[in-house]
Amino acid sequence: MHPPLTLHRHPMCAEIIEQFQKCHLDHPIGKFFGECTELKVKLDRCFREEKAVKRKANFEQSKKLKERLQALRKQAAENAQLGKEHL
């Protein structure tokens, strides 16, 4: 099973998606007997690669966010410490 084959959600795999959909249209019965299996395998590989790229980008983004949050927490702790010293 594959995710919905919308081109805007899978720009890296757009060409393979179009080929796969055309295969299904050209072979309405043959698709049930493996006529489009080779394209399906290519599509699955492409989705895996696309997911790996997205995962890496999300990881980098979360890493930057964590660093930013740690800096803000450190700054807030220092400000709280200074506030206690003035009392």
Chimera marker file (.cmm) of the C-alpha trace (Angstrom):
<marker_set name="trace">
<marker id="1" x="0.000" y="0.000" z="0.000" r="1" g="1" b="0" radius="0.5"/>
<marker id="2" x="1.207" y="3.488" z="-0.743" r="1" g="1" b="0" radius="0.5"/>
<marker id="3" x="0.206" y="6.967" z="0.412" r="1" g="1" b="0" radius="0.5"/>
<marker id="4" x="-2.165" y="9.058" z="-1.712" r="1" g="1" b="0" radius="0.5"/>
<marker id="5" x="-0.465" y="9.747" z="-5.030" r="1" g="1" b="0" radius="0.5"/>
<marker id="6" x="-0.775" y="13.512" z="-5.098" r="1" g="1" b="0" radius="0.5"/>
<marker id="7" x="1.958" y="15.216" z="-7.064" r="1" g="1" b="0" radius="0.5"/>
<marker id="8" x="2.171" y="18.293" z="-4.853" r="1" g="1" b="0" radius="0.5"/>
<marker id="9" x="2.904" y="16.174" z="-1.760" r="1" g="1" b="0" radius="0.5"/>
<marker id="10" x="5.599" y="14.104" z="-3.482" r="1" g="1" b="0" radius="0.5"/>
<marker id="11" x="7.536" y="16.390" z="-5.849" r="1" g="1" b="0" radius="0.5"/>
<marker id="12" x="10.603" y="14.114" z="-5.866" r="1" g="1" b="0" radius="0.5"/>
<marker id="13" x="8.510" y="11.215" z="-7.160" r="1" g="1" b="0" radius="0.5"/>
<marker id="14" x="6.203" y="13.090" z="-9.554" r="1" g="1" b="0" radius="0.5"/>
<marker id="15" x="7.520" y="11.444" z="-12.714" r="1" g="1" b="0" radius="0.5"/>
<marker id="16" x="7.207" y="7.918" z="-11.321" r="1" g="1" b="0" radius="0.5"/>
<marker id="17" x="3.715" y="8.674" z="-9.966" r="1" g="1" b="0" radius="0.5"/>
<marker id="18" x="2.592" y="9.809" z="-13.409" r="1" g="1" b="0" radius="0.5"/>
<marker id="19" x="4.054" y="6.678" z="-15.023" r="1" g="1" b="0" radius="0.5"/>
<marker id="20" x="2.390" y="4.462" z="-12.403" r="1" g="1" b="0" radius="0.5"/>
<marker id="21" x="-1.003" y="6.123" z="-12.856" r="1" g="1" b="0" radius="0.5"/>
<marker id="22" x="-0.682" y="5.855" z="-16.651" r="1" g="1" b="0" radius="0.5"/>
<marker id="23" x="0.175" y="2.166" z="-16.298" r="1" g="1" b="0" radius="0.5"/>
<marker id="24" x="-2.975" y="1.619" z="-14.256" r="1" g="1" b="0" radius="0.5"/>
<marker id="25" x="-5.052" y="3.426" z="-16.891" r="1" g="1" b="0" radius="0.5"/>
<marker id="26" x="-3.419" y="1.559" z="-19.789" r="1" g="1" b="0" radius="0.5"/>
<marker id="27" x="-3.745" y="-1.857" z="-18.104" r="1" g="1" b="0" radius="0.5"/>
<marker id="28" x="-7.014" y="-1.874" z="-16.127" r="1" g="1" b="0" radius="0.5"/>
<marker id="29" x="-6.963" y="-5.647" z="-15.698" r="1" g="1" b="0" radius="0.5"/>
<marker id="30" x="-3.241" y="-6.299" z="-16.082" r="1" g="1" b="0" radius="0.5"/>
<marker id="31" x="-2.530" y="-4.141" z="-13.028" r="1" g="1" b="0" radius="0.5"/>
<marker id="32" x="-4.009" y="-6.951" z="-10.924" r="1" g="1" b="0" radius="0.5"/>
<marker id="33" x="-1.618" y="-9.469" z="-12.479" r="1" g="1" b="0" radius="0.5"/>
<marker id="34" x="1.665" y="-7.599" z="-11.999" r="1" g="1" b="0" radius="0.5"/>
<marker id="35" x="1.724" y="-5.426" z="-15.107" r="1" g="1" b="0" radius="0.5"/>
<marker id="36" x="2.693" y="-2.328" z="-13.073" r="1" g="1" b="0" radius="0.5"/>
<marker id="37" x="4.726" y="-4.025" z="-10.346" r="1" g="1" b="0" radius="0.5"/>
<marker id="38" x="8.084" y="-2.716" z="-11.551" r="1" g="1" b="0" radius="0.5"/>
<marker id="39" x="6.808" y="0.866" z="-11.342" r="1" g="1" b="0" radius="0.5"/>
<marker id="40" x="5.335" y="0.145" z="-7.915" r="1" g="1" b="0" radius="0.5"/>
<marker id="41" x="8.746" y="-0.992" z="-6.674" r="1" g="1" b="0" radius="0.5"/>
<marker id="42" x="10.357" y="2.173" z="-8.101" r="1" g="1" b="0" radius="0.5"/>
<marker id="43" x="7.650" y="4.251" z="-6.450" r="1" g="1" b="0" radius="0.5"/>
<marker id="44" x="8.210" y="2.592" z="-3.074" r="1" g="1" b="0" radius="0.5"/>
<marker id="45" x="11.961" y="3.241" z="-3.331" r="1" g="1" b="0" radius="0.5"/>
<marker id="46" x="11.348" y="6.849" z="-4.251" r="1" g="1" b="0" radius="0.5"/>
<marker id="47" x="8.980" y="7.322" z="-1.295" r="1" g="1" b="0" radius="0.5"/>
<marker id="48" x="11.611" y="5.841" z="1.041" r="1" g="1" b="0" radius="0.5"/>
<marker id="49" x="14.267" y="8.214" z="-0.302" r="1" g="1" b="0" radius="0.5"/>
<marker id="50" x="11.889" y="11.160" z="-0.039" r="1" g="1" b="0" radius="0.5"/>
<marker id="51" x="11.040" y="10.240" z="3.538" r="1" g="1" b="0" radius="0.5"/>
<marker id="52" x="14.733" y="9.981" z="4.447" r="1" g="1" b="0" radius="0.5"/>
<marker id="53" x="15.379" y="13.464" z="3.043" r="1" g="1" b="0" radius="0.5"/>
<marker id="54" x="12.419" y="14.897" z="4.952" r="1" g="1" b="0" radius="0.5"/>
<marker id="55" x="13.454" y="13.098" z="8.137" r="1" g="1" b="0" radius="0.5"/>
<marker id="56" x="16.964" y="14.535" z="7.914" r="1" g="1" b="0" radius="0.5"/>
<marker id="57" x="15.635" y="18.066" z="7.333" r="1" g="1" b="0" radius="0.5"/>
<marker id="58" x="13.219" y="17.744" z="10.257" r="1" g="1" b="0" radius="0.5"/>
<marker id="59" x="16.007" y="16.458" z="12.493" r="1" g="1" b="0" radius="0.5"/>
<marker id="60" x="18.246" y="19.404" z="11.616" r="1" g="1" b="0" radius="0.5"/>
<marker id="61" x="15.379" y="21.810" z="12.241" r="1" g="1" b="0" radius="0.5"/>
<marker id="62" x="14.585" y="20.235" z="15.620" r="1" g="1" b="0" radius="0.5"/>
<marker id="63" x="18.271" y="20.340" z="16.554" r="1" g="1" b="0" radius="0.5"/>
<marker id="64" x="18.373" y="24.093" z="15.906" r="1" g="1" b="0" radius="0.5"/>
<marker id="65" x="15.167" y="24.581" z="17.891" r="1" g="1" b="0" radius="0.5"/>
<marker id="66" x="16.540" y="22.602" z="20.854" r="1" g="1" b="0" radius="0.5"/>
<marker id="67" x="19.723" y="24.687" z="20.866" r="1" g="1" b="0" radius="0.5"/>
<marker id="68" x="17.668" y="27.875" z="20.772" r="1" g="1" b="0" radius="0.5"/>
<marker id="69" x="15.448" y="26.693" z="23.624" r="1" g="1" b="0" radius="0.5"/>
<marker id="70" x="18.465" y="25.726" z="25.733" r="1" g="1" b="0" radius="0.5"/>
<marker id="71" x="19.961" y="29.174" z="25.208" r="1" g="1" b="0" radius="0.5"/>
<marker id="72" x="16.673" y="30.823" z="26.204" r="1" g="1" b="0" radius="0.5"/>
<marker id="73" x="16.380" y="28.644" z="29.321" r="1" g="1" b="0" radius="0.5"/>
<marker id="74" x="19.962" y="29.443" z="30.302" r="1" g="1" b="0" radius="0.5"/>
<marker id="75" x="19.314" y="33.148" z="29.826" r="1" g="1" b="0" radius="0.5"/>
<marker id="76" x="16.091" y="32.930" z="31.852" r="1" g="1" b="0" radius="0.5"/>
<marker id="77" x="17.918" y="31.106" z="34.658" r="1" g="1" b="0" radius="0.5"/>
<marker id="78" x="20.648" y="33.755" z="34.704" r="1" g="1" b="0" radius="0.5"/>
<marker id="79" x="18.047" y="36.522" z="34.793" r="1" g="1" b="0" radius="0.5"/>
<marker id="80" x="16.232" y="34.789" z="37.658" r="1" g="1" b="0" radius="0.5"/>
<marker id="81" x="19.532" y="34.433" z="39.538" r="1" g="1" b="0" radius="0.5"/>
<marker id="82" x="20.288" y="38.151" z="39.078" r="1" g="1" b="0" radius="0.5"/>
<marker id="83" x="16.789" y="39.018" z="40.278" r="1" g="1" b="0" radius="0.5"/>
<marker id="84" x="17.323" y="37.019" z="43.495" r="1" g="1" b="0" radius="0.5"/>
<marker id="85" x="20.667" y="38.722" z="44.160" r="1" g="1" b="0" radius="0.5"/>
<marker id="86" x="19.091" y="42.180" z="44.030" r="1" g="1" b="0" radius="0.5"/>
<marker id="87" x="16.532" y="41.318" z="46.726" r="1" g="1" b="0" radius="0.5"/>
<link id1="1" id2="2" r="1" g="1" b="0" radius="0.2"/>
<link id1="2" id2="3" r="1" g="1" b="0" radius="0.2"/>
<link id1="3" id2="4" r="1" g="1" b="0" radius="0.2"/>
<link id1="4" id2="5" r="1" g="1" b="0" radius="0.2"/>
<link id1="5" id2="6" r="1" g="1" b="0" radius="0.2"/>
<link id1="6" id2="7" r="1" g="1" b="0" radius="0.2"/>
<link id1="7" id2="8" r="1" g="1" b="0" radius="0.2"/>
<link id1="8" id2="9" r="1" g="1" b="0" radius="0.2"/>
<link id1="9" id2="10" r="1" g="1" b="0" radius="0.2"/>
<link id1="10" id2="11" r="1" g="1" b="0" radius="0.2"/>
<link id1="11" id2="12" r="1" g="1" b="0" radius="0.2"/>
<link id1="12" id2="13" r="1" g="1" b="0" radius="0.2"/>
<link id1="13" id2="14" r="1" g="1" b="0" radius="0.2"/>
<link id1="14" id2="15" r="1" g="1" b="0" radius="0.2"/>
<link id1="15" id2="16" r="1" g="1" b="0" radius="0.2"/>
<link id1="16" id2="17" r="1" g="1" b="0" radius="0.2"/>
<link id1="17" id2="18" r="1" g="1" b="0" radius="0.2"/>
<link id1="18" id2="19" r="1" g="1" b="0" radius="0.2"/>
<link id1="19" id2="20" r="1" g="1" b="0" radius="0.2"/>
<link id1="20" id2="21" r="1" g="1" b="0" radius="0.2"/>
<link id1="21" id2="22" r="1" g="1" b="0" radius="0.2"/>
<link id1="22" id2="23" r="1" g="1" b="0" radius="0.2"/>
<link id1="23" id2="24" r="1" g="1" b="0" radius="0.2"/>
<link id1="24" id2="25" r="1" g="1" b="0" radius="0.2"/>
<link id1="25" id2="26" r="1" g="1" b="0" radius="0.2"/>
<link id1="26" id2="27" r="1" g="1" b="0" radius="0.2"/>
<link id1="27" id2="28" r="1" g="1" b="0" radius="0.2"/>
<link id1="28" id2="29" r="1" g="1" b="0" radius="0.2"/>
<link id1="29" id2="30" r="1" g="1" b="0" radius="0.2"/>
<link id1="30" id2="31" r="1" g="1" b="0" radius="0.2"/>
<link id1="31" id2="32" r="1" g="1" b="0" radius="0.2"/>
<link id1="32" id2="33" r="1" g="1" b="0" radius="0.2"/>
<link id1="33" id2="34" r="1" g="1" b="0" radius="0.2"/>
<link id1="34" id2="35" r="1" g="1" b="0" radius="0.2"/>
<link id1="35" id2="36" r="1" g="1" b="0" radius="0.2"/>
<link id1="36" id2="37" r="1" g="1" b="0" radius="0.2"/>
<link id1="37" id2="38" r="1" g="1" b="0" radius="0.2"/>
<link id1="38" id2="39" r="1" g="1" b="0" radius="0.2"/>
<link id1="39" id2="40" r="1" g="1" b="0" radius="0.2"/>
<link id1="40" id2="41" r="1" g="1" b="0" radius="0.2"/>
<link id1="41" id2="42" r="1" g="1" b="0" radius="0.2"/>
<link id1="42" id2="43" r="1" g="1" b="0" radius="0.2"/>
<link id1="43" id2="44" r="1" g="1" b="0" radius="0.2"/>
<link id1="44" id2="45" r="1" g="1" b="0" radius="0.2"/>
<link id1="45" id2="46" r="1" g="1" b="0" radius="0.2"/>
<link id1="46" id2="47" r="1" g="1" b="0" radius="0.2"/>
<link id1="47" id2="48" r="1" g="1" b="0" radius="0.2"/>
<link id1="48" id2="49" r="1" g="1" b="0" radius="0.2"/>
<link id1="49" id2="50" r="1" g="1" b="0" radius="0.2"/>
<link id1="50" id2="51" r="1" g="1" b="0" radius="0.2"/>
<link id1="51" id2="52" r="1" g="1" b="0" radius="0.2"/>
<link id1="52" id2="53" r="1" g="1" b="0" radius="0.2"/>
<link id1="53" id2="54" r="1" g="1" b="0" radius="0.2"/>
<link id1="54" id2="55" r="1" g="1" b="0" radius="0.2"/>
<link id1="55" id2="56" r="1" g="1" b="0" radius="0.2"/>
<link id1="56" id2="57" r="1" g="1" b="0" radius="0.2"/>
<link id1="57" id2="58" r="1" g="1" b="0" radius="0.2"/>
<link id1="58" id2="59" r="1" g="1" b="0" radius="0.2"/>
<link id1="59" id2="60" r="1" g="1" b="0" radius="0.2"/>
<link id1="60" id2="61" r="1" g="1" b="0" radius="0.2"/>
<link id1="61" id2="62" r="1" g="1" b="0" radius="0.2"/>
<link id1="62" id2="63" r="1" g="1" b="0" radius="0.2"/>
<link id1="63" id2="64" r="1" g="1" b="0" radius="0.2"/>
<link id1="64" id2="65" r="1" g="1" b="0" radius="0.2"/>
<link id1="65" id2="66" r="1" g="1" b="0" radius="0.2"/>
<link id1="66" id2="67" r="1" g="1" b="0" radius="0.2"/>
<link id1="67" id2="68" r="1" g="1" b="0" radius="0.2"/>
<link id1="68" id2="69" r="1" g="1" b="0" radius="0.2"/>
<link id1="69" id2="70" r="1" g="1" b="0" radius="0.2"/>
<link id1="70" id2="71" r="1" g="1" b="0" radius="0.2"/>
<link id1="71" id2="72" r="1" g="1" b="0" radius="0.2"/>
<link id1="72" id2="73" r="1" g="1" b="0" radius="0.2"/>
<link id1="73" id2="74" r="1" g="1" b="0" radius="0.2"/>
<link id1="74" id2="75" r="1" g="1" b="0" radius="0.2"/>
<link id1="75" id2="76" r="1" g="1" b="0" radius="0.2"/>
<link id1="76" id2="77" r="1" g="1" b="0" radius="0.2"/>
<link id1="77" id2="78" r="1" g="1" b="0" radius="0.2"/>
<link id1="78" id2="79" r="1" g="1" b="0" radius="0.2"/>
<link id1="79" id2="80" r="1" g="1" b="0" radius="0.2"/>
<link id1="80" id2="81" r="1" g="1" b="0" radius="0.2"/>
<link id1="81" id2="82" r="1" g="1" b="0" radius="0.2"/>
<link id1="82" id2="83" r="1" g="1" b="0" radius="0.2"/>
<link id1="83" id2="84" r="1" g="1" b="0" radius="0.2"/>
<link id1="84" id2="85" r="1" g="1" b="0" radius="0.2"/>
<link id1="85" id2="86" r="1" g="1" b="0" radius="0.2"/>
<link id1="86" id2="87" r="1" g="1" b="0" radius="0.2"/>
</marker_set>
